[in-house]
Amino acid sequence: MKITAPECAGLRTVVTGGASGIGLATARLLAARGTPVARLAPTPDDVPEPLTGTQADVTDDSSVRSAVDEAARRLGTIDILLDNAGTIAQGTIEDNTDDEWRRVLDVNVLGIVRVTPAALPHLRRSPSAAVVSTCSIAATAGLPERALYSAAKGAVLSPTRATAAGLLRAGIRVDRVNRVNRRHR
């Protein structure tokens, strides 16, 4: 989904994982194009203007629901949700511990499972509602030393497609963008 200035200007957006990387860059780009943006992050300190920051831990459902409601209150509603919170894991299938699998899946997959439903009541009121999840080429292509990360992003791709089909009648667009790891281009 390519976002251009006329399409996003004025649409109120919530970005998870907005403390750094893709999330922060996207939040800044959208804000520069006239989009009010609330950035959800574990520590919302040092949020550059005109962004607003709301504390949220995507591994905790009550934290997510509170943060999404606070972001909607600050913005007036939510038109776009960018489910971007994620973490990277390296190694083969035998390199990562059970605890590491749980941690990565909790952030990358269950984070979306928590944030999207929390945002849906607000999105349903928007005539321009959209949910975009950050996925990866790793979801469909075997990348060396990325077994856990690939599994997590594959587990983002499938529910994103199912959610898109499920929300089609409600007029909420759901899609994903692929994160490209520069080291594997």
TORKOL-915452 format. One line per field, with one value per atom (N, C-alpha, C, O, CB): x, z, y; residue number from 1; residue in three letters. Coordinates in steps of 0.02 Angstrom, whole numbers, always signed. Glycine has a CB too. Layout:
<sites>
X	X|...
Z	Z|...
Y	Y|...
nr	NUM|...
rest	ala|...
</sites>
This chain:
<sites>
X	+43|+0|+45|+82|-48|+42|+81|+39|-17|+103|+68|+32|+58|+118|+40|+13|+33|+2|-46|+13|+29|+7|-68|-98|+43|-100|-172|-213|-265|-196|-190|-228|-225|-273|-203|-171|-164|-174|-182|-96|-173|-179|-242|-297|-179|-233|-289|-313|-352|-345|-292|-313|-274|-212|-304|-309|-277|-250|-286|-327|-186|-150|-118|-90|-97|-122|-88|-34|-47|-137|+27|+84|+112|+134|+138|+111|+143|+216|+234|+108|+258|+329|+358|+404|+341|+329|+348|+407|+419|+291|+444|+501|+563|+607|+516|+568|+629|+614|+559|+687|+664|+662|+604|+587|+658|+574|+520|+462|+433|+497|+443|+387|+397|+353|+374|+455|+469|+475|+449|+533|+509|+516|+448|+436|+562|+405|+338|+297|+262|+303|+300|+263|+286|+244|+273|+350|+376|+354|+334|+452|+357|+336|+262|+244|+350|+220|+149|+135|+94|+110|+168|+158|+179|+146|+198|+233|+257|+207|+206|+326|+166|+115|+47|-3|+110|+44|-18|-62|-121|-57|-33|-71|-57|+1|-53|-108|-97|-78|-113|-161|-24|+2|+12|+42|+67|-13|+1|+47|+31|-66|+102|+152|+146|+154|+224|+133|+130|+197|+223|+72|+225|+290|+296|+261|+347|+340|+349|+369|+348|+401|+410|+429|+418|+458|+504|+364|+348|+386|+366|+274|+442|+482|+512|+520|+537|+529|+563|+527|+557|+633|+462|+423|+430|+412|+347|+457|+466|+399|+354|+511|+392|+332|+328|+380|+333|+270|+204|+174|+114|+158|+215|+190|+169|+195|+243|+122|+106|+128|+131|+29|+144|+167|+120|+97|+237|+108|+67|+104|+127|-4|+109|+144|+102|+43|+161|+133|+99|+149|+202|+57|+131|+170|+127|+77|+190|+145|+103|+97|+57|+129|+137|+131|+81|+72|+199|+49|+1|-65|-68|+30|-118|-182|-211|-236|-231|-208|-237|-198|-227|-240|-132|-91|-110|-116|-16|-120|-138|-205|-212|-139|-255|-322|-323|-355|-372|-289|-285|-249|-272|-248|-194|-155|-193|-192|-89|-227|-265|-322|-334|-293|-357|-411|-384|-415|-449|-326|-295|-274|-285|-233|-245|-225|-286|-284|-186|-340|-402|-430|-454|-454|-426|-450|-409|-436|-447|-343|-299|-309|-308|-226|-317|-324|-395|-404|-301|-444|-514|-547|-607|-521|-509|-528|-467|-412|-590|-476|-422|-447|-499|-396|-410|-426|-380|-401|-421|-317|-267|-231|-211|-217|-222|-181|-122|-132|-222|-62|-3|+24|+55|+52|+10|+35|+108|+121|-9|+153|+223|+268|+325|+246|+245|+288|+316|+280|+249|+380|+411|+482|+512|+410|+507|+576|+606|+570|+580|+671|+705|+740|+766|+756|+741|+778|+821|+799|+729|+880|+926|+937|+927|+993|+958|+976|+934|+883|+969|+959|+923|+869|+863|+972|+831|+777|+803|+767|+737|+865|+893|+929|+950|+940|+937|+975|+935|+964|+1004|+870|+830|+795|+770|+779|+795|+763|+687|+662|+790|+653|+580|+561|+513|+551|+598|+582|+591|+551|+627|+641|+651|+595|+571|+720|+573|+515|+454|+418|+502|+441|+383|+387|+338|+376|+446|+456|+443|+405|+527|+473|+466|+394|+367|+515|+364|+295|+247|+197|+275|+261|+218|+218|+165|+241|+276|+280|+255|+210|+352|+283|+270|+201|+171|+322|+175|+110|+55|+5|+115|+63|+9|+1|-53|+24|+54|+46|-8|-50|+113|-7|-58|-126|-177|-40|-127|-190|-220|-281|-178|-179|-205|-223|-276|-152|-180|-190|-248|-289|-126|-252|-305|-375|-414|-298|-392|-459|-471|-527|-470|-419|-427|-443|-479|-364|-417|-428|-492|-518|-370|-519|-578|-639|-671|-598|-657|-714|-705|-753|-727|-644|-629|-628|-655|-562|-596|-591|-660|-671|-547|-705|-772|-810|-857|-813|-790|-823|-792|-817|-819|-737|-702|-724|-729|-627|-737|-754|-691|-697|-789|-633|-570|-527|-466|-531|-557|-520|-473|-490|-569|-413|-364|-320|-304|-321|-302|-253|-197|-209|-287|-136|-78|-30|-11|-43|-12|+35|+103|+107|+8|+156|+223|+240|+245|+275|+250|+267|+340|+380|+219|+358|+426|+429|+388|+475|+476|+489|+504|+495|+548|+527|+542|+480|+487|+574|+421|+359|+351|+319|+299|+379|+369|+433|+432|+328|+489|+553|+598|+603|+588|+628|+673|+737|+776|+689|+748|+810|+855|+831|+794|+918|+963|+968|+968|+1032|+973|+982|+923|+931|+1045|+864|+804|+743|+688|+789|+752|+696|+640|+582|+721|+657|+607|+576|+515|+639|+617|+590|+543|+490|+648|+563|+521|+454|+402|+558|+457|+396|+350|+290|+412|+379|+339|+307|+248|+383|+344|+316|+267|+219|+372|+277|+226|+162|+107|+252|+169|+111|+80|+26|+131|+112|+81|+43|-12|+136|+72|+42|-27|-75|+88|-33|-96|-154|-207|-87|-146|-203|-219|-276|-189|-169|-182|-228|-276|-116|-214|-258|-328|-378|-228|-332|-397|-436|-497|-389|-401|-433|-458|-512|-384|-419|-440|-506|-551|-386|-511|-572|-630|-687|-562|-615|-668|-694|-752|-642|-653|-673|-693|-709|-618|-691|-708|-777|-785|-703|-826|-895|-903|-947|-944|-860|-863|-830|-833|-829|-798|-767|-698|-673|-811|-669|-603|-551|-552|-599|-507|-455|-400|-380|-425|-377|-324|-273|-290|-353|-210|-157|-93|-91|-149|-40|+25|+77|+68|+42|+130|+189|+246|+250|+206|+289|+346|+406|+428|+362|+433|+497|+550|+547|+507|+597|+652|+715|+736|+659|+746|+809|+864|+878|+823|+895|+947|+1004|+1036|+975|+1017|+1072|+1056|+1101|+1088|+991|+972|+943|+910|+922|+955|+930|+971|+958|+931
Z	+0|+0|+0|+48|+61|-52|-57|-29|-50|-130|+18|+49|+19|+23|+127|-10|-39|+2|+39|-113|-6|+35|+33|+86|+12|-27|-26|+7|+36|-97|+3|+30|+107|+138|+2|+137|+209|+248|+309|+224|+215|+250|+293|+268|+201|+357|+403|+433|+481|+368|+407|+435|+498|+497|+383|+552|+617|+622|+612|+674|+638|+633|+700|+735|+579|+716|+773|+746|+704|+822|+771|+750|+811|+859|+716|+809|+863|+843|+785|+875|+894|+880|+853|+812|+831|+874|+848|+882|+872|+851|+922|+958|+916|+929|+1020|+865|+824|+757|+745|+861|+716|+653|+608|+599|+668|+578|+530|+560|+528|+503|+622|+654|+662|+645|+721|+687|+696|+629|+620|+737|+581|+515|+481|+450|+470|+487|+457|+492|+460|+461|+558|+596|+576|+566|+672|+569|+548|+478|+464|+552|+432|+363|+360|+326|+320|+394|+394|+424|+398|+432|+479|+510|+463|+460|+576|+427|+379|+322|+290|+350|+310|+257|+283|+248|+221|+344|+371|+408|+418|+316|+430|+466|+540|+560|+440|+582|+655|+674|+656|+694|+711|+727|+802|+835|+690|+829|+898|+894|+861|+938|+927|+926|+991|+1045|+919|+985|+1044|+1052|+1006|+1037|+1111|+1125|+1199|+1240|+1101|+1218|+1289|+1330|+1387|+1297|+1301|+1334|+1285|+1239|+1359|+1293|+1245|+1256|+1231|+1249|+1291|+1304|+1239|+1190|+1355|+1240|+1185|+1118|+1067|+1178|+1119|+1058|+1021|+1048|+1073|+960|+923|+900|+881|+863|+902|+877|+802|+770|+891|+774|+802|+826|+838|+751|+834|+857|+930|+969|+847|+948|+1019|+1038|+997|+1033|+1101|+1125|+1178|+1222|+1153|+1174|+1223|+1242|+1199|+1195|+1308|+1332|+1320|+1337|+1406|+1290|+1277|+1274|+1243|+1212|+1305|+1300|+1262|+1288|+1372|+1199|+1158|+1184|+1158|+1087|+1234|+1264|+1322|+1353|+1289|+1335|+1391|+1366|+1346|+1448|+1366|+1338|+1371|+1336|+1345|+1437|+1469|+1451|+1443|+1545|+1445|+1424|+1354|+1340|+1427|+1310|+1240|+1237|+1205|+1198|+1270|+1267|+1295|+1266|+1305|+1350|+1379|+1332|+1322|+1446|+1303|+1258|+1195|+1172|+1241|+1165|+1104|+1119|+1080|+1075|+1174|+1192|+1205|+1185|+1254|+1238|+1250|+1185|+1176|+1297|+1140|+1075|+1036|+1006|+1033|+1037|+1003|+1033|+998|+1006|+1099|+1133|+1111|+1095|+1209|+1111|+1091|+1018|+1001|+1104|+975|+903|+883|+831|+864|+922|+905|+882|+891|+851|+852|+833|+801|+806|+782|+770|+734|+665|+657|+772|+614|+545|+519|+480|+500|+540|+516|+576|+622|+467|+574|+624|+586|+540|+664|+607|+581|+635|+683|+559|+627|+673|+654|+611|+669|+687|+668|+723|+709|+648|+784|+839|+822|+801|+906|+831|+815|+841|+860|+740|+840|+860|+814|+787|+935|+805|+760|+801|+855|+715|+773|+804|+751|+694|+837|+770|+723|+746|+804|+718|+699|+715|+678|+649|+788|+681|+651|+699|+754|+634|+679|+722|+788|+837|+685|+789|+851|+894|+950|+834|+869|+906|+958|+1006|+858|+949|+994|+1047|+1032|+954|+1108|+1164|+1160|+1124|+1232|+1199|+1203|+1227|+1201|+1251|+1275|+1299|+1245|+1241|+1359|+1202|+1147|+1097|+1071|+1113|+1081|+1037|+1066|+1030|+1026|+1129|+1160|+1158|+1144|+1233|+1173|+1173|+1104|+1098|+1196|+1053|+985|+960|+931|+937|+970|+948|+987|+960|+956|+1051|+1091|+1064|+1060|+1164|+1045|+1019|+947|+931|+1022|+904|+832|+811|+766|+794|+843|+822|+870|+850|+818|+933|+982|+993|+1012|+1048|+980|+983|+935|+953|+966|+874|+824|+847|+838|+755|+875|+899|+956|+966|+923|+992|+1046|+1019|+1037|+1101|+978|+957|+908|+916|+925|+859|+808|+839|+825|+755|+880|+910|+954|+958|+951|+988|+1030|+987|+1010|+1071|+926|+882|+842|+819|+835|+834|+790|+809|+763|+792|+872|+886|+858|+836|+961|+860|+834|+758|+726|+862|+729|+657|+624|+569|+638|+657|+629|+620|+580|+674|+655|+649|+594|+578|+716|+565|+514|+443|+428|+521|+400|+331|+290|+233|+298|+319|+284|+322|+320|+272|+357|+402|+365|+313|+444|+394|+366|+422|+469|+312|+415|+459|+415|+366|+502|+433|+396|+445|+495|+358|+430|+472|+437|+377|+488|+476|+449|+447|+499|+490|+388|+378|+355|+372|+327|+318|+293|+237|+235|+349|+194|+143|+176|+146|+97|+239|+276|+288|+305|+343|+280|+289|+236|+249|+288|+177|+123|+92|+55|+69|+107|+79|+135|+187|+40|+125|+175|+179|+131|+160|+235|+244|+293|+346|+269|+278|+325|+391|+393|+294|+444|+511|+534|+576|+513|+508|+526|+537|+520|+471|+566|+575|+618|+598|+607|+675|+720|+691|+692|+788|+664|+633|+575|+568|+609|+533|+477|+502|+473|+434|+554|+582|+608|+596|+639|+642|+668|+613|+617|+712|+561|+506|+464|+437|+461|+459|+428|+468|+440|+420|+533|+577|+578|+607|+648|+549|+538|+472|+468|+538|+421|+355|+353|+328|+306|+379|+375|+411|+381|+403|+474|+506|+475|+477|+580|+445|+411|+352|+341|+388|+313|+257|+281|+251|+216|+334|+360|+387|+378|+416|+421|+447|+389|+393|+491|+336|+277|+250|+234|+222|+244|+220|+268|+248|+208|+333|+383|+391|+410|+449|+376|+385|+320|+320|+418|+266|+201|+201|+177|+147|+226|+226|+272|+261|+249|+322|+367|+335|+364|+433|+277|+244|+273|+261|+247|+310|+339|+296|+291|+414|+265|+224|+270|+317|+174|+255|+294|+244|+197|+340|+257|+213|+252|+312|+151|+218|+251|+203|+142|+272|+231|+193|+214|+271|+203|+167|+183|+202|+165|+124|+259|+281|+242|+239|+359|+214|+178|+218|+232|+106|+237|+273|+224|+179|+312|+231|+183|+176|+124|+205|+227|+224|+178|+156|+293|+163|+122|+55|+23|+160|+31|-35|-89|-148|-43
Y	-58|+0|+61|+72|+0|+101|+162|+219|+230|+176|+255|+311|+376|+390|+310|+414|+478|+534|+524|+483|+593|+650|+663|+669|+712|+667|+681|+626|+640|+692|+564|+508|+506|+483|+443|+530|+522|+587|+585|+494|+644|+707|+709|+698|+766|+721|+727|+662|+663|+759|+606|+542|+527|+526|+485|+515|+505|+434|+385|+519|+430|+367|+348|+390|+371|+283|+255|+208|+166|+217|+217|+176|+140|+172|+219|+73|+35|+26|+27|-34|+16|+10|+75|+74|-47|+130|+195|+227|+287|+240|+190|+220|+224|+265|+181|+182|+182|+148|+125|+145|+146|+109|+128|+186|+37|+76|+85|+124|+168|+17|+108|+141|+215|+255|+111|+236|+307|+342|+397|+317|+311|+342|+351|+403|+299|+301|+306|+359|+398|+238|+361|+412|+482|+526|+401|+492|+558|+575|+632|+559|+527|+539|+557|+606|+476|+519|+534|+603|+641|+481|+619|+685|+741|+793|+690|+730|+781|+791|+843|+761|+740|+744|+765|+757|+678|+790|+816|+768|+780|+844|+712|+662|+666|+661|+592|+677|+673|+601|+554|+697|+594|+527|+519|+562|+514|+464|+443|+383|+333|+427|+388|+336|+296|+324|+366|+231|+188|+153|+123|+135|+158|+129|+115|+145|+176|+68|+52|+114|+121|-2|+156|+219|+276|+285|+217|+314|+367|+432|+485|+381|+429|+488|+515|+479|+474|+578|+610|+602|+586|+582|+613|+610|+676|+729|+594|+674|+737|+765|+728|+726|+831|+864|+850|+846|+941|+843|+851|+785|+781|+882|+733|+668|+671|+711|+614|+628|+619|+549|+504|+630|+541|+476|+448|+484|+481|+384|+349|+286|+248|+333|+274|+215|+153|+151|+222|+102|+39|-18|-12|+42|-72|-134|-183|-207|-162|-198|-240|-312|-351|-242|-329|-396|-398|-450|-419|-341|-337|-308|-250|-293|-348|-328|-266|-222|-385|-260|-201|-138|-84|-210|-144|-88|-66|-6|-106|-114|-99|-64|-12|-163|-92|-62|+9|+53|-106|+19|+86|+134|+191|+83|+112|+156|+173|+230|+123|+124|+136|+185|+231|+70|+176|+222|+292|+342|+197|+297|+362|+395|+455|+354|+356|+384|+408|+462|+331|+370|+390|+454|+498|+334|+459|+519|+580|+632|+511|+572|+628|+648|+707|+609|+598|+612|+631|+662|+552|+612|+622|+558|+548|+675|+514|+446|+414|+441|+447|+356|+323|+306|+274|+259|+327|+310|+255|+212|+372|+258|+210|+180|+216|+243|+115|+81|+49|+9|+27|+66|+33|-13|+9|+85|-78|-129|-144|-185|-195|-110|-113|-141|-160|-46|-145|-168|-236|-281|-170|-244|-308|-311|-261|-320|-371|-382|-435|-477|-405|-432|-478|-532|-519|-440|-591|-646|-680|-688|-698|-698|-732|-803|-820|-694|-844|-912|-964|-948|-923|-1025|-1081|-1105|-1078|-1139|-1154|-1179|-1207|-1209|-1233|-1229|-1257|-1206|-1221|-1313|-1144|-1094|-1055|-1031|-1046|-1049|-1008|-1050|-1104|-968|-1025|-1061|-1052|-1010|-1034|-1093|-1086|-1016|-987|-1138|-989|-922|-870|-822|-905|-877|-830|-836|-785|-842|-896|-906|-872|-836|-981|-882|-850|-774|-740|-874|-747|-674|-644|-596|-656|-672|-645|-653|-606|-680|-710|-720|-676|-652|-794|-664|-620|-549|-518|-621|-524|-456|-453|-414|-430|-494|-489|-512|-483|-528|-563|-592|-572|-540|-668|-590|-575|-500|-477|-609|-461|-388|-364|-323|-353|-391|-374|-399|-365|-403|-459|-489|-447|-448|-561|-411|-368|-298|-272|-361|-269|-200|-192|-147|-173|-235|-227|-229|-184|-281|-279|-278|-216|-191|-341|-193|-133|-72|-27|-121|-70|-12|-17|+34|-4|-77|-86|-43|-17|-157|-35|+9|+80|+111|+12|+105|+172|+171|+216|+198|+120|+114|+107|+132|+54|+72|+62|+129|+132|+15|+180|+246|+288|+342|+283|+265|+303|+283|+223|+295|+332|+315|+295|+273|+374|+303|+289|+240|+245|+354|+194|+149|+102|+73|+109|+95|+48|+21|+57|+82|-41|-74|-99|-135|-132|-81|-104|-137|-108|-44|-199|-236|-240|-251|-307|-231|-238|-312|-344|-197|-337|-406|-410|-366|-441|-460|-467|-518|-564|-486|-510|-561|-627|-680|-539|-625|-686|-729|-788|-669|-700|-738|-792|-844|-692|-780|-828|-854|-903|-796|-823|-845|-871|-839|-786|-926|-953|-913|-911|-1026|-881|-842|-879|-901|-770|-886|-921|-884|-823|-929|-922|-894|-851|-807|-852|-864|-825|-869|-849|-774|-928|-975|-944|-946|-1040|-917|-889|-827|-819|-873|-782|-721|-738|-708|-675|-786|-807|-836|-821|-859|-876|-904|-849|-850|-953|-800|-744|-704|-687|-699|-689|-649|-690|-662|-622|-755|-797|-797|-800|-869|-794|-791|-722|-713|-812|-672|-606|-607|-580|-550|-637|-637|-670|-640|-672|-729|-767|-733|-725|-835|-712|-678|-610|-587|-669|-578|-515|-527|-489|-481|-579|-596|-615|-594|-654|-654|-674|-614|-609|-727|-568|-508|-465|-435|-468|-460|-422|-449|-411|-423|-514|-545|-534|-521|-621|-538|-531|-460|-450|-553|-410|-340|-306|-246|-301|-342|-314|-282|-226|-367|-318|-291|-231|-189|-346|-225|-167|-106|-51|-184|-115|-59|-41|+14|+1|-86|-74|-111|-172|-98|-73|-103|-130|-97|-51|-190|-222|-249|-284|-279|-232|-256|-260|-245|-210|-279|-281|-254|-255|-354|-229|-209|-254|-275|-132|-268|-311|-270|-226|-356|-286|-258|-296|-357|-263|-261|-292|-283|-227|-263|-338|-335|-320|-360|-402|-262|-240|-290|-294|-173|-329|-377|-435|-470|-403|-445|-503|-484|-525|-545|-424|-403|-435|-424|-327
nr	1|1|1|1|1|2|2|2|2|2|3|3|3|3|3|4|4|4|4|4|5|5|5|5|5|6|6|6|6|6|7|7|7|7|7|8|8|8|8|8|9|9|9|9|9|10|10|10|10|10|11|11|11|11|11|12|12|12|12|12|13|13|13|13|13|14|14|14|14|14|15|15|15|15|15|16|16|16|16|16|17|17|17|17|17|18|18|18|18|18|19|19|19|19|19|20|20|20|20|20|21|21|21|21|21|22|22|22|22|22|23|23|23|23|23|24|24|24|24|24|25|25|25|25|25|26|26|26|26|26|27|27|27|27|27|28|28|28|28|28|29|29|29|29|29|30|30|30|30|30|31|31|31|31|31|32|32|32|32|32|33|33|33|33|33|34|34|34|34|34|35|35|35|35|35|36|36|36|36|36|37|37|37|37|37|38|38|38|38|38|39|39|39|39|39|40|40|40|40|40|41|41|41|41|41|42|42|42|42|42|43|43|43|43|43|44|44|44|44|44|45|45|45|45|45|46|46|46|46|46|47|47|47|47|47|48|48|48|48|48|49|49|49|49|49|50|50|50|50|50|51|51|51|51|51|52|52|52|52|52|53|53|53|53|53|54|54|54|54|54|55|55|55|55|55|56|56|56|56|56|57|57|57|57|57|58|58|58|58|58|59|59|59|59|59|60|60|60|60|60|61|61|61|61|61|62|62|62|62|62|63|63|63|63|63|64|64|64|64|64|65|65|65|65|65|66|66|66|66|66|67|67|67|67|67|68|68|68|68|68|69|69|69|69|69|70|70|70|70|70|71|71|71|71|71|72|72|72|72|72|73|73|73|73|73|74|74|74|74|74|75|75|75|75|75|76|76|76|76|76|77|77|77|77|77|78|78|78|78|78|79|79|79|79|79|80|80|80|80|80|81|81|81|81|81|82|82|82|82|82|83|83|83|83|83|84|84|84|84|84|85|85|85|85|85|86|86|86|86|86|87|87|87|87|87|88|88|88|88|88|89|89|89|89|89|90|90|90|90|90|91|91|91|91|91|92|92|92|92|92|93|93|93|93|93|94|94|94|94|94|95|95|95|95|95|96|96|96|96|96|97|97|97|97|97|98|98|98|98|98|99|99|99|99|99|100|100|100|100|100|101|101|101|101|101|102|102|102|102|102|103|103|103|103|103|104|104|104|104|104|105|105|105|105|105|106|106|106|106|106|107|107|107|107|107|108|108|108|108|108|109|109|109|109|109|110|110|110|110|110|111|111|111|111|111|112|112|112|112|112|113|113|113|113|113|114|114|114|114|114|115|115|115|115|115|116|116|116|116|116|117|117|117|117|117|118|118|118|118|118|119|119|119|119|119|120|120|120|120|120|121|121|121|121|121|122|122|122|122|122|123|123|123|123|123|124|124|124|124|124|125|125|125|125|125|126|126|126|126|126|127|127|127|127|127|128|128|128|128|128|129|129|129|129|129|130|130|130|130|130|131|131|131|131|131|132|132|132|132|132|133|133|133|133|133|134|134|134|134|134|135|135|135|135|135|136|136|136|136|136|137|137|137|137|137|138|138|138|138|138|139|139|139|139|139|140|140|140|140|140|141|141|141|141|141|142|142|142|142|142|143|143|143|143|143|144|144|144|144|144|145|145|145|145|145|146|146|146|146|146|147|147|147|147|147|148|148|148|148|148|149|149|149|149|149|150|150|150|150|150|151|151|151|151|151|152|152|152|152|152|153|153|153|153|153|154|154|154|154|154|155|155|155|155|155|156|156|156|156|156|157|157|157|157|157|158|158|158|158|158|159|159|159|159|159|160|160|160|160|160|161|161|161|161|161|162|162|162|162|162|163|163|163|163|163|164|164|164|164|164|165|165|165|165|165|166|166|166|166|166|167|167|167|167|167|168|168|168|168|168|169|169|169|169|169|170|170|170|170|170|171|171|171|171|171|172|172|172|172|172|173|173|173|173|173|174|174|174|174|174|175|175|175|175|175|176|176|176|176|176|177|177|177|177|177|178|178|178|178|178|179|179|179|179|179|180|180|180|180|180|181|181|181|181|181|182|182|182|182|182|183|183|183|183|183|184|184|184|184|184|185|185|185|185|185
rest	met|met|met|met|met|lys|lys|lys|lys|lys|ile|ile|ile|ile|ile|thr|thr|thr|thr|thr|ala|ala|ala|ala|ala|pro|pro|pro|pro|pro|glu|glu|glu|glu|glu|cys|cys|cys|cys|cys|ala|ala|ala|ala|ala|gly|gly|gly|gly|gly|leu|leu|leu|leu|leu|arg|arg|arg|arg|arg|thr|thr|thr|thr|thr|val|val|val|val|val|val|val|val|val|val|thr|thr|thr|thr|thr|gly|gly|gly|gly|gly|gly|gly|gly|gly|gly|ala|ala|ala|ala|ala|ser|ser|ser|ser|ser|gly|gly|gly|gly|gly|ile|ile|ile|ile|ile|gly|gly|gly|gly|gly|leu|leu|leu|leu|leu|ala|ala|ala|ala|ala|thr|thr|thr|thr|thr|ala|ala|ala|ala|ala|arg|arg|arg|arg|arg|leu|leu|leu|leu|leu|leu|leu|leu|leu|leu|ala|ala|ala|ala|ala|ala|ala|ala|ala|ala|arg|arg|arg|arg|arg|gly|gly|gly|gly|gly|thr|thr|thr|thr|thr|pro|pro|pro|pro|pro|val|val|val|val|val|ala|ala|ala|ala|ala|arg|arg|arg|arg|arg|leu|leu|leu|leu|leu|ala|ala|ala|ala|ala|pro|pro|pro|pro|pro|thr|thr|thr|thr|thr|pro|pro|pro|pro|pro|asp|asp|asp|asp|asp|asp|asp|asp|asp|asp|val|val|val|val|val|pro|pro|pro|pro|pro|glu|glu|glu|glu|glu|pro|pro|pro|pro|pro|leu|leu|leu|leu|leu|thr|thr|thr|thr|thr|gly|gly|gly|gly|gly|thr|thr|thr|thr|thr|gln|gln|gln|gln|gln|ala|ala|ala|ala|ala|asp|asp|asp|asp|asp|val|val|val|val|val|thr|thr|thr|thr|thr|asp|asp|asp|asp|asp|asp|asp|asp|asp|asp|ser|ser|ser|ser|ser|ser|ser|ser|ser|ser|val|val|val|val|val|arg|arg|arg|arg|arg|ser|ser|ser|ser|ser|ala|ala|ala|ala|ala|val|val|val|val|val|asp|asp|asp|asp|asp|glu|glu|glu|glu|glu|ala|ala|ala|ala|ala|ala|ala|ala|ala|ala|arg|arg|arg|arg|arg|arg|arg|arg|arg|arg|leu|leu|leu|leu|leu|gly|gly|gly|gly|gly|thr|thr|thr|thr|thr|ile|ile|ile|ile|ile|asp|asp|asp|asp|asp|ile|ile|ile|ile|ile|leu|leu|leu|leu|leu|leu|leu|leu|leu|leu|asp|asp|asp|asp|asp|asn|asn|asn|asn|asn|ala|ala|ala|ala|ala|gly|gly|gly|gly|gly|thr|thr|thr|thr|thr|ile|ile|ile|ile|ile|ala|ala|ala|ala|ala|gln|gln|gln|gln|gln|gly|gly|gly|gly|gly|thr|thr|thr|thr|thr|ile|ile|ile|ile|ile|glu|glu|glu|glu|glu|asp|asp|asp|asp|asp|asn|asn|asn|asn|asn|thr|thr|thr|thr|thr|asp|asp|asp|asp|asp|asp|asp|asp|asp|asp|glu|glu|glu|glu|glu|trp|trp|trp|trp|trp|arg|arg|arg|arg|arg|arg|arg|arg|arg|arg|val|val|val|val|val|leu|leu|leu|leu|leu|asp|asp|asp|asp|asp|val|val|val|val|val|asn|asn|asn|asn|asn|val|val|val|val|val|leu|leu|leu|leu|leu|gly|gly|gly|gly|gly|ile|ile|ile|ile|ile|val|val|val|val|val|arg|arg|arg|arg|arg|val|val|val|val|val|thr|thr|thr|thr|thr|pro|pro|pro|pro|pro|ala|ala|ala|ala|ala|ala|ala|ala|ala|ala|leu|leu|leu|leu|leu|pro|pro|pro|pro|pro|his|his|his|his|his|leu|leu|leu|leu|leu|arg|arg|arg|arg|arg|arg|arg|arg|arg|arg|ser|ser|ser|ser|ser|pro|pro|pro|pro|pro|ser|ser|ser|ser|ser|ala|ala|ala|ala|ala|ala|ala|ala|ala|ala|val|val|val|val|val|val|val|val|val|val|ser|ser|ser|ser|ser|thr|thr|thr|thr|thr|cys|cys|cys|cys|cys|ser|ser|ser|ser|ser|ile|ile|ile|ile|ile|ala|ala|ala|ala|ala|ala|ala|ala|ala|ala|thr|thr|thr|thr|thr|ala|ala|ala|ala|ala|gly|gly|gly|gly|gly|leu|leu|leu|leu|leu|pro|pro|pro|pro|pro|glu|glu|glu|glu|glu|arg|arg|arg|arg|arg|ala|ala|ala|ala|ala|leu|leu|leu|leu|leu|tyr|tyr|tyr|tyr|tyr|ser|ser|ser|ser|ser|ala|ala|ala|ala|ala|ala|ala|ala|ala|ala|lys|lys|lys|lys|lys|gly|gly|gly|gly|gly|ala|ala|ala|ala|ala|val|val|val|val|val|leu|leu|leu|leu|leu|ser|ser|ser|ser|ser|pro|pro|pro|pro|pro|thr|thr|thr|thr|thr|arg|arg|arg|arg|arg|ala|ala|ala|ala|ala|thr|thr|thr|thr|thr|ala|ala|ala|ala|ala|ala|ala|ala|ala|ala|gly|gly|gly|gly|gly|leu|leu|leu|leu|leu|leu|leu|leu|leu|leu|arg|arg|arg|arg|arg|ala|ala|ala|ala|ala|gly|gly|gly|gly|gly|ile|ile|ile|ile|ile|arg|arg|arg|arg|arg|val|val|val|val|val|asp|asp|asp|asp|asp|arg|arg|arg|arg|arg|val|val|val|val|val|asn|asn|asn|asn|asn|arg|arg|arg|arg|arg|val|val|val|val|val|asn|asn|asn|asn|asn|arg|arg|arg|arg|arg|arg|arg|arg|arg|arg|his|his|his|his|his|arg|arg|arg|arg|arg
</sites>
